[in-house]
Amino acid sequence: MSEFQEKRIAESQARKSVRKANQNRQYGNGAVPRFASKASAIVDLFAQYVEEQMLYETNTGKGCRVQKHHIESCSIKFMNVINLFMEQERTNVALVKQALNQNKEEEE
């Protein structure tokens, strides 16, 4: 994926998303546009996943059109995997923070 990937998410929307996660977090120069670009890549992955889950080829008649229930089903699966990953990462980050705090206390 290129650094110059097409953005599907506007910087204003990206800014809203990062603020929703933590209003007090500061973002460095270029971080919000990068967030928008990477979030766009996730949207593209989701679109690809929906396509790969379709059982019938395009333009073949009944069942070939993406419907709301296809999006819902794919979204549930996609979000479950993302949530599992995030929970594992929370545990990893908590362990790293704990190790950093122990090192800091030993230095004092």
Secondary structure, 3 states (H helix, E strand, C coil): CCCCCCCCCCHHHHHHHHHHHCCCCCCCCCHHHHHHHHHHHHHHHHHHHHHHHCCCCCCCCCCCCCCHHHHHHHHHHHHHHHHHHHHHHHHHHHHHHHHHHHHHHHHC
